[in-house]
């Protein structure tokens, strides 16, 4: 697995970087810079941990709500449905991949005229 270039620092390169930091900040400034960087890293870790806790808390709340909904959810047949043992339920039974058929209901397309309504 290749190592990212910023992590591939040899001893000589590290010595050059430390020398540059010492010259740039001075001997009195190096401890202050190190302290500031340590505080910044700690704040970054704390912020990362806080975000992770918030995500886990939100996921826990969603799961809790889902579990509550699942406990209260019941499937009940509609009031107007046919009883389980009726002929309609047996007529549509078959292999799961077979198309289901529904009973054909004849509906009149036109209503017959009412007696005595012809002249009106």
JOZI-V722506 format. One record per backbone hydrogen bond with DSSP energy under -1.0 kcal/mol. CO is the residue of the C=O (numbers start at 1). NH is the residue of the N-H. Records with the same first field share a line. If there is no record, write none. Layout:
BEGIN
CO->NH + NH
END
This chain:
BEGIN
4->7
5->8
7->9
10->14
11->15
12->16
13->17
14->18
15->19
16->20
17->21
18->22
19->23
20->24
21->25
22->26
26->30
29->33
30->34
31->35
32->36
33->37
34->38
35->39
36->40
37->41
38->42
39->43
40->44
41->45
42->46
43->47
44->48
45->49
46->50
47->51
48->52
49->53
50->54
51->55
52->56
53->57
54->58
55->59
56->60
57->61
58->62
59->63
60->64
61->65
62->66
63->67
64->68
65->69
66->70
67->71
68->72
69->73
78->81
83->86
86->90
87->91
88->92
95->98
114->117
END
